[in-house]
Amino acid sequence: MHPDQDYIRQLVIEEIAGTISEPDAAHLRQIIAESSAAWVLYTQLHQELDSFEVRAAREALAYNLTAAQILADSKKKRRKRQGIAIGSVAMLFLLGIGLYAYFLSDKPQPELVSSPGGQQFVQLQIGNEKTITLSEEKQQIALKGITLNNVERTLSYTADKAPAGVATLRVPPGKDYKIQLSDGTEVWLNSSSKLRFPFSFDEKTREITVSGEAWLKVAPDPQKPFIVHLPNSSHVEILGTSFNVNTYNEDRISVSLLEGAVKMQTQREAKILKPGQQTVYTPEKGLQLTTFDKEDVLAWQQGIYRFEDASLEEICQVIPRWYGIEVIIDNPQAAKQRFTGSFDRNQAVQASLERLKATELIDYDFDEEGVLHIH
């Protein structure tokens, strides 16, 4: 359901005029946090109301209110203070009514658009046929031979007779999701990620495929090696451990080991990792061993994306999967600017963009389709 344009305009004008109630202010913040289209309208109103006349009126109002405060301690001038306060309220009322009428006039207004389209819920595809949307917080789904339990963004299942073939779990932009596999292995998928897995492993190996980013805590079983297939014909072999894999960029695959031991294997070489080590694969350099900061690598589990000396182009690759927003860099020179900081997925994207904008190296806006333009 799209937010009502007139209602949003009214709230914004009340916010600017200073007459908005706290419940309405909280509601307005919620609306612009959940809808990029509402944010477009919100920022446009603020920009267009930032005229000389409006600034003058607001400055006069601020002056009068300050004067009223100074006079508050003077009984002798109480009447004058009351007159100023009443005049301030009148000015505020006239300002709000005038602006509201202006924006409800025939002046062309941008149409609110829906939030970015595409998959909004976690989806489980069984084989090549049935697709289940895991949209409810607590959900139990009984299928032929298997029962799915969806509780607190975590999927577990019990199977009397597991369906044949491979299941695919897809996590959309802006979400994360966990699954417990049949052997007890835990997989935590980041946004815009995909996991292919069997409901039941065979007698010799345990094999899954990860695309995107995931943290895994593998259940020990010396008799059944656990293999995670990655892009570019690479894979990770584990006996029992916890680690993070990132394959968003298939030309730069990273595996970060927290506990245990893993072997990263490509078509050309293999590296065995120890806890605290990370291997990064690129086609040019092959496998490179290094150390890593656990808090940085796993920050995504708290909804935080951290970047250090990253180009704007690199950062803009994260925004679509982090917030589900299409991004266009209008200025090629801006793409080369480098930043250090973080994005918080629990906040509206505008909060993070404002921090980038504060560096005065870039600016941004949204078009009428909700596409983010950076310049």
Phi, psi and chi 1 to 4 in degrees:
 res  aa     phi    psi   chi1   chi2   chi3   chi4
   1 MET       -  127.1 -177.2  175.7 -179.4      -
   2 HIS   -78.8  141.4  -62.7  179.6      -      -
   3 PRO   -64.1  144.2  -19.2   30.9      -      -
   4 ASP   -73.4  127.1 -178.1   79.5      -      -
   5 GLN   -62.6  -46.5  -62.3 -178.9   65.4      -
   6 ASP   -62.8  -38.6  -67.8  -16.4      -      -
   7 TYR   -64.5  -42.7  176.3   62.0      -      -
   8 ILE   -65.0  -42.6  -65.0  173.9      -      -
   9 ARG   -58.8  -43.8  -70.0 -166.6 -166.3   98.3
  10 GLN   -60.4  -45.3  178.2 -177.6   -9.6      -
  11 LEU   -64.3  -41.5  -68.3 -178.6      -      -
  12 VAL   -64.6  -42.8  174.7      -      -      -
  13 ILE   -64.3  -40.3  -69.8  168.5      -      -
  14 GLU   -64.2  -36.4  -69.9  177.4    1.0      -
  15 GLU   -63.6  -45.6  178.9 -169.9   63.5      -
  16 ILE   -65.9  -39.3  -66.6  171.5      -      -
  17 ALA   -75.8  -16.6      -      -      -      -
  18 GLY    86.3   15.5      -      -      -      -
  19 THR  -105.5    2.1   60.7      -      -      -
  20 ILE   -72.3  139.8 -168.2  169.6      -      -
  21 SER   -78.4  161.7   66.3      -      -      -
  22 GLU   -64.5  -41.6 -178.0   52.7   38.5      -
  23 PRO   -60.5  -41.5  -25.4   35.9      -      -
  24 ASP   -68.0  -36.1  -77.7  -12.3      -      -
  25 ALA   -64.4  -41.6      -      -      -      -
  26 ALA   -65.0  -38.8      -      -      -      -
  27 HIS   -66.1  -40.8 -170.2 -154.6      -      -
  28 LEU   -61.9  -43.4  177.3   60.4      -      -
  29 ARG   -61.4  -39.0  -69.8 -166.7  -65.5  -90.4
  30 GLN   -65.0  -42.3  179.9 -178.4   -3.6      -
  31 ILE   -61.6  -48.0  -69.2  173.3      -      -
  32 ILE   -74.4  -20.1   63.3  176.6      -      -
  33 ALA   -75.7  -31.4      -      -      -      -
  34 GLU   -94.4  -17.3  -65.8  177.0  -10.7      -
  35 SER  -131.1  116.0  169.6      -      -      -
  36 SER   -65.6  -29.9   59.5      -      -      -
  37 ALA   -66.1  -40.9      -      -      -      -
  38 ALA   -64.5  -36.3      -      -      -      -
  39 TRP   -65.0  -37.5  175.0  -99.1      -      -
  40 VAL   -57.6  -48.8  171.9      -      -      -
  41 LEU   -64.2  -41.0 -179.1   58.1      -      -
  42 TYR   -59.5  -49.4  176.5   86.7      -      -
  43 THR   -68.7  -35.1   53.8      -      -      -
  44 GLN   -64.4  -43.2 -176.4 -168.6   42.9      -
  45 LEU   -61.5  -43.2  -70.6  175.8      -      -
  46 HIS   -63.3  -40.9  -89.6  -85.3      -      -
  47 GLN   -66.3  -43.2  -69.8  168.8   -1.9      -
  48 GLU   -74.9  -25.4  -64.7 -166.1   20.6      -
  49 LEU   -82.7   -6.5  -68.4  178.8      -      -
  50 ASP   -85.8   50.3 -168.0   22.9      -      -
  51 SER   -92.0  170.6   64.2      -      -      -
  52 PHE   -62.1  -44.1  174.2   79.6      -      -
  53 GLU   -62.7  -43.2  -67.6   81.6    1.3      -
  54 VAL   -67.2  -42.9  173.0      -      -      -
  55 ARG   -61.0  -41.3  -72.5 -160.7  -57.0  -87.4
  56 ALA   -62.5  -43.7      -      -      -      -
  57 ALA   -63.8  -42.5      -      -      -      -
  58 ARG   -67.5  -38.1  -66.4  174.9   67.7 -175.6
  59 GLU   -66.4  -39.0  -71.8  169.1    3.9      -
  60 ALA   -64.5  -40.5      -      -      -      -
  61 LEU   -62.7  -45.5  173.5   60.9      -      -
  62 ALA   -60.3  -39.9      -      -      -      -
  63 TYR   -62.9  -46.0  173.1   80.8      -      -
  64 ASN   -63.5  -41.3  -76.0  -15.1      -      -
  65 LEU   -66.0  -37.4  -68.4  175.9      -      -
  66 THR   -64.7  -42.5  -57.8      -      -      -
  67 ALA   -62.4  -39.6      -      -      -      -
  68 ALA   -62.0  -38.0      -      -      -      -
  69 GLN   -65.7  -41.3  174.4  116.1   19.3      -
  70 ILE   -63.8  -37.1  -66.1  172.9      -      -
  71 LEU   -80.7   -7.3  -66.3  174.5      -      -
  72 ALA   -61.6  -31.4      -      -      -      -
  73 ASP   -85.8   -0.8  -63.5  -29.6      -      -
  74 SER  -107.0  107.5  173.3      -      -      -
  75 LYS   -63.6  -34.4  -67.1 -178.2  179.7  179.8
  76 LYS   -61.7  -33.6 -176.4  177.5 -179.7 -179.3
  77 LYS  -106.3   20.7  -62.5 -179.3  179.3  179.4
  78 ARG   -59.8  -41.0  179.9  173.9  -64.0  171.3
  79 ARG   -62.0  -41.1  -71.2 -175.2  179.9  178.9
  80 LYS   -64.4  -40.0 -174.3  175.7 -179.0  179.8
  81 ARG   -62.1  -42.9  173.7  178.7   62.1   80.0
  82 GLN   -64.6  -37.6  -69.3  173.3  -20.0      -
  83 GLY   -63.8  -41.1      -      -      -      -
  84 ILE   -65.6  -43.0  -69.1  174.8      -      -
  85 ALA   -61.6  -43.5      -      -      -      -
  86 ILE   -64.1  -41.2  -67.2  171.6      -      -
  87 GLY   -62.3  -36.5      -      -      -      -
  88 SER   -65.0  -44.4  -61.4      -      -      -
  89 VAL   -63.3  -40.9  172.0      -      -      -
  90 ALA   -62.3  -43.8      -      -      -      -
  91 MET   -62.2  -42.0 -177.4 -172.6  -57.7      -
  92 LEU   -61.2  -43.7 -150.7   56.4      -      -
  93 PHE   -63.6  -45.6  177.6   77.3      -      -
  94 LEU   -65.1  -39.8  -69.6  173.2      -      -
  95 LEU   -61.2  -47.5  176.0   62.0      -      -
  96 GLY   -63.6  -45.9      -      -      -      -
  97 ILE   -63.3  -42.7  -67.7  -62.4      -      -
  98 GLY   -63.5  -44.6      -      -      -      -
  99 LEU   -67.8  -40.4  -65.7  176.6      -      -
 100 TYR   -63.2  -42.4 -172.7   60.2      -      -
 101 ALA   -63.7  -38.6      -      -      -      -
 102 TYR   -60.8  -43.5  170.6   72.9      -      -
 103 PHE   -84.6   -7.5  -80.7  100.5      -      -
 104 LEU  -101.0    6.7  -70.3 -176.9      -      -
 105 SER   -79.0 -164.3   66.6      -      -      -
 106 ASP   -81.4    5.4  -66.3  -28.2      -      -
 107 LYS   -59.0  130.4 -177.8  178.9 -179.4  -65.0
 108 PRO   -56.4  133.5  -22.2   32.9      -      -
 109 GLN  -121.6  144.5  -61.2  -65.1  -26.7      -
 110 PRO   -70.9  141.9   27.9  -34.7      -      -
 111 GLU   -78.1  138.1  -69.5  -63.9  -37.8      -
 112 LEU   -70.3  138.7  -76.0 -177.3      -      -
 113 VAL  -113.1  161.9  -65.0      -      -      -
 114 SER   -71.6  167.2   60.4      -      -      -
 115 SER   -61.9  160.1  -62.4      -      -      -
 116 PRO   -48.2  135.6  -27.6   34.0      -      -
 117 GLY   -76.7 -170.7      -      -      -      -
 118 GLY    98.4 -170.0      -      -      -      -
 119 GLN   -66.3  124.3  177.2 -167.8  -11.8      -
 120 GLN  -108.6  -12.9  -61.6  -59.8  -47.1      -
 121 PHE  -122.3  156.7  -61.2  109.0      -      -
 122 VAL   -66.4  136.2  176.4      -      -      -
 123 GLN  -128.4  141.9  -67.4 -176.1  -21.6      -
 124 LEU  -118.1  119.4  176.9   67.4      -      -
 125 GLN  -105.3  126.0 -178.8  179.0  -15.4      -
 126 ILE  -102.7  113.9  -59.3  176.0      -      -
 127 GLY    63.1 -141.0      -      -      -      -
 128 ASN  -104.6   11.6  -64.6  -39.5      -      -
 129 GLU  -118.7  -86.2  -60.6  178.1   -1.8      -
 130 LYS   -72.1  132.3 -168.9  175.0 -175.5   63.7
 131 THR  -120.6  129.0  -62.8      -      -      -
 132 ILE  -114.6  131.4  -61.7  169.5      -      -
 133 THR   -93.9  120.9  -62.6      -      -      -
 134 LEU   -95.4   76.7  -56.7  171.9      -      -
 135 SER  -100.2  -15.6   57.2      -      -      -
 136 GLU  -100.5  151.0  -60.8  177.9   14.2      -
 137 GLU   -65.3  -40.9  -74.4  -62.2  -40.5      -
 138 LYS  -125.1  116.1  -66.1 -176.1  178.5  179.8
 139 GLN  -148.7  129.3 -172.2  178.1   23.5      -
 140 GLN  -121.6  127.5 -173.3  174.5   83.8      -
 141 ILE  -124.4  121.5  -58.2  171.0      -      -
 142 ALA   -98.2  122.7      -      -      -      -
 143 LEU  -118.3  178.6  -57.0  172.9      -      -
 144 LYS   -68.2  109.4 -173.2  176.2 -179.1  179.8
 145 GLY    84.2    0.2      -      -      -      -
 146 ILE  -151.5  146.8 -169.6  168.7      -      -
 147 THR  -122.8  125.5  -59.1      -      -      -
 148 LEU   -99.1  136.4  -55.3  173.8      -      -
 149 ASN  -121.5  114.7  -63.2  -71.0      -      -
 150 ASN  -109.8  103.0  175.1   34.4      -      -
 151 VAL  -135.0  123.7 -179.9      -      -      -
 152 GLU    52.0   53.2  -64.0 -178.4   -6.9      -
 153 ARG    58.5   33.0  -58.0 -167.9  -13.0  -98.9
 154 THR  -136.8  131.6  -58.5      -      -      -
 155 LEU  -106.4  128.2  178.6   67.9      -      -
 156 SER  -129.8  167.6   60.1      -      -      -
 157 TYR  -156.1  155.4   53.3   89.3      -      -
 158 THR  -125.0  140.4   55.2      -      -      -
 159 ALA  -133.1  120.7      -      -      -      -
 160 ASP   -77.0  -42.1  -63.3  -32.4      -      -
 161 LYS  -142.9  103.0 -177.3  178.7 -179.7 -178.0
 162 ALA   -66.5  139.1      -      -      -      -
 163 PRO   -59.9  145.2  -21.3   32.6      -      -
 164 ALA   -72.8  158.3      -      -      -      -
 165 GLY    88.0 -167.9      -      -      -      -
 166 VAL  -113.7  139.2  176.2      -      -      -
 167 ALA   -97.3  153.9      -      -      -      -
 168 THR  -126.5  123.7  -57.7      -      -      -
 169 LEU  -105.7  122.6 -176.7   64.9      -      -
 170 ARG  -116.0  129.7  -66.7 -177.6  175.6   87.7
 171 VAL  -110.6  125.0 -179.7      -      -      -
 172 PRO   -79.1  173.4   31.9  -36.6      -      -
 173 PRO   -57.9  143.8  -25.5   34.6      -      -
 174 GLY    80.3    2.5      -      -      -      -
 175 LYS  -122.6  165.3  -54.3  -74.3 -174.7  179.5
 176 ASP  -142.3  160.5   60.7   78.7      -      -
 177 TYR  -159.6  148.3 -165.9   78.6      -      -
 178 LYS  -114.8  154.9  -61.5  177.8 -176.5  177.9
 179 ILE  -143.7  141.3 -179.6  172.6      -      -
 180 GLN  -107.3  118.3 -174.2  175.8   67.2      -
 181 LEU   -78.4  173.0  -57.4  177.5      -      -
 182 SER   -62.9  -25.8   59.9      -      -      -
 183 ASP   -90.3    1.2   66.1  -24.4      -      -
 184 GLY    96.7   -5.3      -      -      -      -
 185 THR   -65.3  136.3  -68.6      -      -      -
 186 GLU  -103.5  133.2  -61.5  173.8   21.8      -
 187 VAL  -126.2  124.7 -177.1      -      -      -
 188 TRP  -113.7  112.3 -171.2  -12.8      -      -
 189 LEU   -94.6  134.0  -68.8  168.2      -      -
 190 ASN   -79.6  175.3 -161.5   -7.3      -      -
 191 SER   -62.0  153.7   57.0      -      -      -
 192 SER    52.7   43.7  -58.9      -      -      -
 193 SER  -125.3  163.4  -62.6      -      -      -
 194 LYS  -142.3  140.7 -179.0  171.3   65.1  175.6
 195 LEU  -128.0  128.9  170.6   69.5      -      -
 196 ARG  -109.8  129.5  -71.2  171.8   54.1   82.2
 197 PHE  -154.7  155.3   67.6   97.4      -      -
 198 PRO   -91.1  149.0   31.6  -33.3      -      -
 199 PHE   -68.1  -22.2  -80.3  104.8      -      -
 200 SER  -143.2  130.7 -179.8      -      -      -
 201 PHE   -79.9  156.9  -64.9  111.7      -      -
 202 ASP   -79.9 -173.9   62.9   30.1      -      -
 203 GLU   -79.0  -15.9  -62.9  179.3   -3.9      -
 204 LYS  -106.7  -42.3  -64.1 -178.1  179.5  179.7
 205 THR  -138.0  166.1   61.8      -      -      -
 206 ARG  -122.3  115.3  -61.6  171.3  -70.1  169.6
 207 GLU  -129.4  134.1  -60.3 -174.0   43.1      -
 208 ILE  -137.1  170.3   63.8  172.7      -      -
 209 THR  -131.0  131.1  -59.7      -      -      -
 210 VAL  -117.7  133.1  170.5      -      -      -
 211 SER  -128.7  126.1  175.5      -      -      -
 212 GLY   109.8 -124.8      -      -      -      -
 213 GLU  -139.9  141.9 -175.8  168.6   23.1      -
 214 ALA  -154.8  148.9      -      -      -      -
 215 TRP  -107.5  134.5  173.4   86.5      -      -
 216 LEU  -126.0  137.1  -63.9   91.0      -      -
 217 LYS  -119.1  103.1 -174.1  174.9 -178.1  179.5
 218 VAL   -86.8  130.8  178.4      -      -      -
 219 ALA   -69.5  129.4      -      -      -      -
 220 PRO   -64.3  138.4  -19.0   31.7      -      -
 221 ASP  -164.0   89.9 -172.6  -15.2      -      -
 222 PRO   -56.9  -24.8  -22.2   33.4      -      -
 223 GLN   -83.0  -13.3  -53.8  -55.1  -43.4      -
 224 LYS  -132.5   93.6  -82.0 -170.5 -179.3 -178.1
 225 PRO   -57.6  144.5  -21.5   32.8      -      -
 226 PHE  -102.3  125.0 -163.6   99.5      -      -
 227 ILE  -121.1  127.6  -62.7  174.5      -      -
 228 VAL  -109.5  114.4 -178.7      -      -      -
 229 HIS   -82.9  135.8  -65.5  -81.0      -      -
 230 LEU  -124.1  171.1  -53.6  174.4      -      -
 231 PRO   -62.4  169.2  -24.8   35.4      -      -
 232 ASN    59.8   35.1  -68.5  -35.4      -      -
 233 SER    57.0   29.8  -59.4      -      -      -
 234 SER  -103.8  161.5   59.2      -      -      -
 235 HIS  -156.1  163.7   67.8  -94.0      -      -
 236 VAL  -119.4  131.7 -179.7      -      -      -
 237 GLU  -110.6  130.5 -175.8  174.7  -20.3      -
 238 ILE  -133.6  146.5  -47.6  101.6      -      -
 239 LEU  -101.4  -35.1  -65.9  177.0      -      -
 240 GLY   177.4  114.1      -      -      -      -
 241 THR  -173.7  176.7 -169.5      -      -      -
 242 SER  -129.7  135.9   62.3      -      -      -
 243 PHE  -158.8  168.9   64.6  102.0      -      -
 244 ASN  -121.2  136.8 -165.1   82.9      -      -
 245 VAL  -122.1  140.1  -64.2      -      -      -
 246 ASN  -130.8  114.6 -173.2  -34.8      -      -
 247 THR  -125.1   21.3   71.2      -      -      -
 248 TYR   -54.7  -43.5  -77.2  127.0      -      -
 249 ASN  -102.4  107.9 -177.8  -11.1      -      -
 250 GLU   -67.3  -12.5  -64.6 -173.7    2.6      -
 251 ASP   -95.2    5.1  -72.0  -28.6      -      -
 252 ARG  -149.6   84.3 -168.8 -177.2 -172.1  -79.5
 253 ILE   -96.6  130.0  -61.3  172.1      -      -
 254 SER  -121.4  142.8   65.9      -      -      -
 255 VAL  -127.1  122.6  176.5      -      -      -
 256 SER  -118.7  119.8  -51.2      -      -      -
 257 LEU   -96.4  126.9  180.0   64.0      -      -
 258 LEU   -96.3  -47.2  -79.1   74.2      -      -
 259 GLU  -140.1  153.4  -60.0  173.6  -10.3      -
 260 GLY    85.0 -142.8      -      -      -      -
 261 ALA  -150.4  139.9      -      -      -      -
 262 VAL  -135.9  158.3  -58.3      -      -      -
 263 LYS  -121.3  120.7  179.7  172.1   71.4  172.5
 264 MET   -92.6  125.0  174.1   67.6  172.1      -
 265 GLN  -123.3  128.6  178.3   80.4   51.8      -
 266 THR  -116.6 -176.5   68.5      -      -      -
 267 GLN   -67.8  -23.0  -69.5 -179.8  -45.5      -
 268 ARG  -106.1  -27.3  -65.4 -177.3  -63.8  175.0
 269 GLU  -157.8  175.0   58.0 -177.6  -37.0      -
 270 ALA  -143.3  148.3      -      -      -      -
 271 LYS  -133.8  135.5  -64.2  -78.0 -173.7 -176.5
 272 ILE   -98.8  127.9  -63.6  177.6      -      -
 273 LEU  -100.2  147.2  -81.3   68.8      -      -
 274 LYS  -108.7  159.8  -62.4  178.0 -178.9  178.5
 275 PRO   -53.5  134.8  -28.8   36.9      -      -
 276 GLY    91.7   -3.7      -      -      -      -
 277 GLN  -103.2  154.1  -71.6 -175.5  -32.6      -
 278 GLN  -133.5  139.3  177.6 -174.4   74.7      -
 279 THR  -115.4  136.0 -177.8      -      -      -
 280 VAL  -119.2  125.6  177.9      -      -      -
 281 TYR  -104.5  129.8  167.4   79.2      -      -
 282 THR  -132.6  148.0   59.8      -      -      -
 283 PRO   -58.9  -31.8  -24.5   34.3      -      -
 284 GLU   -75.4  -42.0  -60.0   79.6   16.4      -
 285 LYS  -108.7   -6.7  -62.7 -178.3  178.9  179.9
 286 GLY    72.5 -143.4      -      -      -      -
 287 LEU   -91.0  125.7  -67.9  174.5      -      -
 288 GLN  -121.1  126.2  -59.9  -70.5  -49.7      -
 289 LEU   -89.4  140.3  -84.7  179.1      -      -
 290 THR  -156.2  178.1 -177.2      -      -      -
 291 THR   -98.4  171.4   57.4      -      -      -
 292 PHE  -149.0  160.5   68.9   96.6      -      -
 293 ASP   -93.8  114.7 -173.1  -42.6      -      -
 294 LYS   -57.1  -41.9  175.4 -177.6  175.1 -179.8
 295 GLU   -64.5  -36.3  -67.8 -173.9   -0.6      -
 296 ASP   -70.6  -46.9  -74.8  -14.7      -      -
 297 VAL   -65.2  -37.8  169.4      -      -      -
 298 LEU   -99.0    7.7  -62.2 -177.0      -      -
 299 ALA   -59.6  -28.1      -      -      -      -
 300 TRP   -60.7  -24.2   65.3  -94.8      -      -
 301 GLN   -68.5  -21.3  -64.0  178.8  -11.2      -
 302 GLN   -99.7    9.6  -79.8   71.0   51.1      -
 303 GLY    79.8   22.3      -      -      -      -
 304 ILE  -113.7  132.8  -55.8  -64.0      -      -
 305 TYR  -113.5  117.6  167.1   68.3      -      -
 306 ARG  -104.9  140.4  -64.9  177.9  178.7  172.1
 307 PHE  -139.4  144.5   48.8   91.1      -      -
 308 GLU  -131.4  121.8 -177.3  174.4   -6.4      -
 309 ASP    50.7   44.2 -166.1   32.3      -      -
 310 ALA   -97.3  143.6      -      -      -      -
 311 SER   -72.6  155.6   69.4      -      -      -
 312 LEU   -59.7  -35.1 -179.6   64.3      -      -
 313 GLU   -60.4  -41.3 -174.8  174.8   20.4      -
 314 GLU   -66.4  -42.7  -66.2  170.8  -30.3      -
 315 ILE   -63.5  -39.3  -65.2  171.0      -      -
 316 CYS   -71.1  -12.9  -73.4      -      -      -
 317 GLN   -76.8  -22.2  -67.9  173.6   -1.5      -
 318 VAL   -84.2  -36.6  175.1      -      -      -
 319 ILE   -55.1  -45.1  -66.5  176.1      -      -
 320 PRO   -59.6  -42.9  -25.8   36.3      -      -
 321 ARG   -81.1  -22.1   64.7  174.2 -179.2 -100.7
 322 TRP   -82.5  -37.1 -147.9 -119.5      -      -
 323 TYR  -123.5   -7.2  -61.7   99.4      -      -
 324 GLY    71.9   31.3      -      -      -      -
 325 ILE  -115.9  134.7  -63.3  173.0      -      -
 326 GLU   -75.1  137.3 -177.8 -179.4   -8.0      -
 327 VAL  -124.5  136.3 -177.0      -      -      -
 328 ILE  -128.4  126.4  -63.2  175.6      -      -
 329 ILE   -93.2  107.8  -58.6  177.6      -      -
 330 ASP   -77.0  -26.3  -65.5  -38.8      -      -
 331 ASN  -109.9  108.7 -179.4    1.8      -      -
 332 PRO   -56.6  -31.1  -23.5   34.5      -      -
 333 GLN   -68.2  -34.6  -65.2  -57.2  -44.4      -
 334 ALA   -64.3  -31.2      -      -      -      -
 335 ALA   -61.2  -23.5      -      -      -      -
 336 LYS   -88.2  -11.1  -59.2  176.6 -177.4  178.4
 337 GLN   -63.5  145.5  -60.8  -69.8   -9.7      -
 338 ARG  -117.0  145.5  -52.1 -167.6   74.7   83.7
 339 PHE  -139.6  155.8  -58.7   87.6      -      -
 340 THR  -127.5  130.3  -64.1      -      -      -
 341 GLY   168.9 -149.9      -      -      -      -
 342 SER  -155.6  157.2   64.2      -      -      -
 343 PHE  -115.4  140.0  -82.5    6.5      -      -
 344 ASP  -112.1  112.3 -172.7  -18.3      -      -
 345 ARG   -68.1  -17.0 -167.7  171.7   58.8 -159.3
 346 ASN   -79.7   -8.8  -57.7  -51.1      -      -
 347 GLN  -110.3  163.6  -61.5  177.7  -13.5      -
 348 ALA   -63.3  147.9      -      -      -      -
 349 VAL   -59.0  -27.6   64.2      -      -      -
 350 GLN   -62.2  -30.7  -67.8   81.9    3.9      -
 351 ALA   -62.3  -41.6      -      -      -      -
 352 SER   -72.7  -38.8  -61.4      -      -      -
 353 LEU   -64.6  -35.6  -67.1  172.0      -      -
 354 GLU   -64.2  -34.4  -75.5  -63.2  -39.0      -
 355 ARG   -66.9  -38.1  -69.5 -163.7  -68.0  -88.4
 356 LEU   -66.6  -41.9  -65.6 -179.0      -      -
 357 LYS   -63.6  -32.0 -179.1  178.8  176.9  179.5
 358 ALA   -63.2  -19.0      -      -      -      -
 359 THR   -74.1  -12.4   64.6      -      -      -
 360 GLU    64.8   19.7  -61.3 -175.0   -7.3      -
 361 LEU   -95.5  -23.0  -64.2  174.9      -      -
 362 ILE  -142.2  165.7   63.0  115.6      -      -
 363 ASP  -136.5  169.8 -159.9   -7.5      -      -
 364 TYR  -154.0  161.8   74.0   92.7      -      -
 365 ASP  -160.6  169.4   53.6   46.4      -      -
 366 PHE  -112.0  140.3  -70.9   87.5      -      -
 367 ASP   -86.9 -178.0   64.9   22.3      -      -
 368 GLU   -68.3  -14.7  -65.8 -176.8   -0.9      -
 369 GLU   -93.3    3.1  -59.0  -61.0  -36.6      -
 370 GLY    81.7   11.1      -      -      -      -
 371 VAL   -81.2  134.0  176.2      -      -      -
 372 LEU   -84.8  124.9  170.3   61.2      -      -
 373 HIS  -111.5  128.4  -69.3  -98.7      -      -
 374 ILE  -115.8  132.9  -61.8 -177.1      -      -
 375 HIS  -147.8      -   42.2   85.0      -      -
